[in-house]
């Protein structure tokens, strides 16, 4: 049996709770929470902590 191919990758900023919640409700094969490029420098540490503890 062939493994399922991931066709849809959805990137969303990890520091916007509403966007994360919406992304998780969509029919994407993979949701990637961006903790670097899309997050302001001043919010990076807090965003990493929130995601590590289970998300916004």
TAZIFEN-V151892 format. One record per residue. SS is DSSP state (alpha for helix, beta for strand, coil for the rest). PHI is phi in whole degrees, 0 to 359 (* if undefined). Layout:
SS & PHI
SS & PHI
This chain:
coil & *
coil & 281
coil & 293
coil & 296
coil & 273
coil & 284
coil & 255
coil & 241
beta & 248
beta & 244
beta & 262
beta & 215
beta & 298
coil & 285
coil & 260
coil & 243
alpha & 306
alpha & 297
alpha & 292
alpha & 296
alpha & 301
alpha & 296
alpha & 300
alpha & 289
alpha & 272
coil & 281
coil & 266
coil & 281
coil & 290
beta & 221
beta & 247
beta & 246
beta & 272
beta & 283
coil & 249
coil & 238
coil & 298
coil & 270
coil & 249
coil & 299
alpha & 308
alpha & 293
alpha & 254
alpha & 300
alpha & 297
alpha & 297
alpha & 295
alpha & 300
alpha & 296
alpha & 300
alpha & 294
alpha & 298
coil & 273
coil & 121
coil & 96
coil & 289
